[in-house]
Amino acid sequence: MTPLGPKGGRLARLERKRFLDALTIAAVAAMFFAAGVPWFLQLLDVDIAAAAWSAFISSAIYLALALVIDRWGSHRVITGAMFVSPFAAVAMSALVWHFAGGIRNPVLLVLFSVPLLGTALLSSRRAVIAVAVFASFVVGWTAAMESPGLGWYLHRLGFPVDTLLRRVPLLSADEQLLETVPAQLFAVVVCFTFSMLAMAVFINGAARFLRLDIERRTTSLEESDGVMVEHAWRAGPIPVAVLTDETAQLVDASESFFNQMLIRTGSHKGSELFDLLEFEDRASIERLLTSGGALQFVRYRIGEESRVASIHAEKFVHHEASYCALAIRDWSDVAYLALAADTIDRPLILVGEEDQRLRYANRAAADALEDEMYFGRDMRWLTESSSGDPRFEVTRTPLRLADSEPVVLLSLSSRADSSRGPSS
């Protein structure tokens, strides 16, 4: 995934940096106007001149440095300025916030979210969390210097603020702050801290979602959906091999193909199919690769092991080259036996050797017993001689199928037919 971070050429970095610069100035201006409008309407008593001078001087210094970096800064300096920009926005906003009332106007704290939103452009989760923590520290420090009661309260709670507050004089000690309960001011700082951290987590999650959404929309089918489809068929349960239609060379195959053919995954690419598998009727497979279609009950060998499979071939063209997708599905011994048993008129039943439960019954057995023959049914009523069906004689043949449990094949013959004997 290509993150929306400070990557690319100089022009791309400058474009993103200038946007962050504009966002920084906007955050300072928003803080000033949020206090200036109520002051103009005589709803808020603040030192608006000091707030204006702080906003103007800090913005001017910031813009001057930004222009110098844009003009002569290297790639590394521009990237560093991008990461510093949100922290500078927080510090400048805190200065204006102090002169606009500070902790007396906690509503203005919501504007500290503006620089935090800008960090989403940096594509760095650590930067987002760092800006949130820095904003919480700056707000708490400013509030502690404005209110001696809050500083005392923080010291009582165990925060190491006494040394810092002794070196930095109080910025403001008006009557309103002196009368405010320190616990209320502390609650404001704590709520602000948790709000900033929660917003940082949200921004990280939203930024990741937006990046994925942009990649899904902008990535071509061949690069995105094509890769997903390729992974899907590789992991599919059906053994599939991609071959050249003329030379029958193995181009690629699914994991199940390598496993079923007892081949190490990814090996033998470029080998001819007939070097890997020995088919009893090679000519029919060659015609299948040329024309496409399906063949049932194809006998082939892997080493010394003989198998039976159904083979489906589909031809397709990719980059003006013709290929064949070959699906080889082995018939299991039980499935093969079931197909064969359904064509026999004699009733045949397959049960487990240990549990005597039904594994398979052909159509003739279901018709003869006139009962429901479902998989897993307990067949002791038929297999035990003391309680067997008096209408039939049961012949038991133990079987051991490949990759299967020991089973017993029950062949039923009518007692009437056996007692009738040969005619005289």
N, C-alpha and C positions, 0 to 999 in steps of 0.2 A: 504494500500500500504506500502511495506517495502522499505524505502528510502535507497539510497546508501550512508549512512552517517557513522559516527564513531560508529558503533554498532558491536556486536559479541564478540568473545573471545579476549584474549590478542594477540594471533598470528594474527588474522584478523586486529586488530588495528595497530599492529606493521608493518604489510605489507603495509597498507595504509599510515602510517606515514613515512616509509622509502621511499615510492614513492614521497611524498611531500618534503622530505629532498633532494632527488635527483633533484627534479624540482627546488628547491631553489638554489642549487649549479649551476644547468644548467643556471638559469636566470642570476646569477652573471657572470658566464663564458661567456655567450652570450654577455653581456654588454661589457666585457673586449675585447673579440675578435672582436666585431663589431667596436671598436675604434682602436684596435691593427693592424688589417689588413690594413686599410687606412694609419695608421702611418708608417707601414713597407714599404708601396709603396710610401711614402713621399707625400701623398695627404692630410694629416691631421697633424696639428701641436698641439700636446697635450703632457702633462707630463705623458708619458706612464709608467715610473718607479713608480710614485705615484699611478697610476691606478692599476698597477700590485700588489704593496704592499697592497693596500686597499682590492683588491679582494682576495689575498692570506690570509691575516690576518683575515678578517671577515669570510671567508669560513672555516678556521681552527678552529676558536672559535665556529662557529656554529656546525661543525662536532663533536667537542669534547663534547659539551653539548648534541648533539643528541645521541652519543654513551652512555653517562652516563644515559640518560633517557631510552634508549632501554634496558640497563642492569639492572637498579634498579628502574625504574619508575613504579608507580602503574597505574591502569586503568585510574584513573582520571587525573594523570599527563600526561600520553600518549595522552589522548584525548585533554587536554589543549595545549600540544605541537603541535598537529595537527592544531589547530585553530590559534596558534601564528605563525606557519611556513610561511604562505603567507605574513603576516605583516613584518616578519623578512626579507623575500626575497625582499620586496619593499624597506626597509631601506638600505639593503646592496647594492641593485642595484642603489639606489640614490647616495650612497657614491662613487661608481665606476663611475657613470655617471658624477658626479661633477669633478673628476680628469681627466675624458676623454673629457672634454670640457664643460660640463654642458649645460647651456642655449644657448651656442654658437653652439651646435650640437643638435638641436631639433629632428633630425631624429632618434636618439637613444631612444627617448621616446616610440617608438613602442614596445620596449622590455619589458616595464612594463606590457604588456598584459600577459606575461608568468606566473608570480605569480597569476594574476587574474584568468587565466584558471585553475590553480590548486585548487582554492576554489570550483570548481564544485564537487570535491570529498567529500566536507564537507556536502553536502546536506542541506545547510542552506542559504536561500535567504538573510538573514540579513548579514551573513558573506561575501557574494559576494559584496553586496552594501558597506559594511564597508571597505573592501579592496580597492574598487574603490575610495571611498572618502578619505581614508588614502593616497593612491598614489597621488591623486590630491593635497592634502595638503602638502605632502613632496616635490613634484616637485615645487609647488608654493613657498614654504618656501626657498628651495635651490636657486631657480631663484632670489628671492628677496634679499637674502644674497650675491649673485654674482653680482647683478646689483643694484647700488644705485638709478639709475633712475627709475627702476621698483618699488623699495620700496617707493620712493616719489610718483609715479603715483598711487600705491595702496592706499597710505595714502590720496591722494586727492579724490579718489573714495569713501572713507569712510571705508576702511578696517582697523581694529585695528592692524596695523603692526609696528607702531612707537615704542611702548614699547619693543616689541620683538627685533627689529633691533638695538635699542640702547644698549641692553644687549649682543647681539651676534655680533662680529666684522665681517666685510665683508670678505668673503672667497676669492674673486677675484675682481679686479677692473682694468682689462686690457683695452687697448684703444678701442678694438672692441666693448666691452659692453658699454663703455662710449659714443661711437658714435651711438649706436643703439637707435632708437626711442623707448621710453618705451611702447608706445601703441602697437608696434609690438611684444614685449616680452609678454605683457599682452594678446594679441590675441593668442599667442602660448599656454600659460597656460590655457586659457579658452577653446580652441579647444581640448587640452589634457583632460581636465576635462569632457567635454561632451562626448568625445570618450570613456573614461573609463566607464562612467555611462551607455552609450548605450551598450557597450560590456557586462556590468554586467547584464543588462536586458536581453540581448540575451542569455547569459550563463544560467541564471535562466530558461528561456523558453526551451532552448535546453536540459538542464539537466532533466527537468520534462518530456519532450517528450521521452528521452532515457530511463528513468525509466519505463514509461508506456509501451514502446516497449519491454523492457526486460521482464517485467511481463507478457505481452501477449505471448511472445515466450517461456517462461520457465514455466508458470503456466499450469497445466494439464487441460484437457477438463472438468473433473469432478469438479474441483475447480473454473474454470473461466467461460467457455462457459456454463457449467451446471447451474451455478448460474444465468447467464444472461437469459437462456431459462426458468428457474423457475420463474424469475421475469416477463418474458413476458407472460407466460400463466396465472399467477396470475392476471395480469392487463388486460387480454383479455376480450372482450365483451361477449363471449359465456360462459354461466354457465357450469363449469366443476367440477366434484367431483371425487376424487380418493378413491376407496373403496376396501376393501378386498373381493376377489371373493367368498369366502366361507361363511363368516359371514356378508357381506355387511356393515361392519363398516366404518364410515367416517374417512379416514386418513388425507385428506387435501382437499382444494377446492379453487377455484378462488374467487376473490372479487365479481364478478357478480353473482356467485352462492349464496353466503350469502345474497346479496342484493335482488335477485329475490325470494329467499325462506323466506325472512323476518327474517333472523337469524343474530344475532350479529356476526360481523366478528371474525373468529377464535374460536368461541364457538362450543359446541356440538361435538368436535372431539372425536372419539371413540364411538359415539352413532351409533346405527343401522339406516340405511337409512329408514326403515319402521316405525321407531319411530318418524322420522321427517316429513315424507310425507305419507299420506294415499292414496294408489293406489286402484282404483276400481277393477283391476284385478292383484292381487299381484303375482299370480302364473306365469303370463307371464313375469313380471319383474324379478322374480327369475331365470327363464330360460334364460332371456336375459343376466343377470350377469354371468351366467355359460358359455354360448356359444358365447356371443358377437353378434353384429348385430344392427338392428334398428327397432323401432316400431313407427308408426304414430298414432296420435290422441289418446294418452293415457290420460285417465281421472284420475286426482288425486286431493287431497284436502290438503290445508294448513290451519289448524284450521277450520273455518267455510267457507272458500273461496274455491270454486270449480274452477279447471283449466283444460285446455287441452294442451298437449305438444307432441312434437316429441322427442323420446329418442334414443340416439345412445350410444352403449357400445363397448369399445375396450379393449381387454385383453392384459396385458404386464407383463413381469417378471423383477423384480429388486432385486438384492442380493438374488437370488434363491427363492424369494417369489413371488407369483402370485397376481396381482392386476387388477382392472378394472377401466378404465377411463369412467365416465358416463357424457354425455352432455345432458342437459335438456333444450330444447328451447320451450318456451311457444308459442302456437298459439294465436296471438292477436284476439280480437273479429272481427276486420275488415277482417283479413286474413282468418279466419275460415268462416266468412260469404261469402267471395268472392269464396272460394272453393265450398261451398255448392250452391251458386247462379249460378255458371257456369253449373251445372247439371240440371237446371230448364229451361224448354222451354219458359216460359213466360218472356217477357222483364222486367228486374229489373234494376233500377238506384238508386244510393245512392248519395245524394247531401247534402251540408251543410245547416243547418236550417237558418242561418243568411245570408250568402253570396250567397246561391243558386248555388254554383259551384260544379262541378262534383267531387265526391270522388271515385266512382266505377260504372261501367256498365258491365253487363254480356254479353256473346256472343250473346244471343238472342236479347238484346236491340240494339247492334251495327248492327245486320243484319236487324232488323225491321225498324230502323230509316234511314238506308242506309246513314250514315254520320259518320265522324270521331269522336270518343268518347275518348278524351284525358283528363287526369287528370287536374283539375283546370278550365275546360271550363265552361263559364257562361251558365247556363241552364234555365235562366228566360224565354227564348222563348218557353220552354216546360212547366214550372211550373206555369206560369201566365195564368189564364183562358182566358184572352182577346186575347193573342197571342200564345196560345198553338197549338200543331199540331192537325189539324182537323181530322186526321186519327185515333187518339187514345183517349181513355178516360184514365185519370190519377187518380189512387187511391193513396192517400198520407197516409203514416204510420210513425209517429214520433218515433224515436228510441234514446235511450241513452245508448251508448256502454261504457264499462268500460275503464277508462283512455282515453276517447276520447271526442270530442265535440258533441253537439247535432246534429243529422243528421235526414234526412227524406228519407224513402224508397219509391220510386215511382214505382208502378206496372202499366204497360201499357197493355191495352186490346183494340183490334180493334173495332172501332165503327160499322163496318159492322157486326162483329160477335154478338155484343150486340143488334143491331137493328133487326137482323134476328129473334131473339126470338125462342121460342119452336115451333116446327112444329105442325100443326093442324091435 
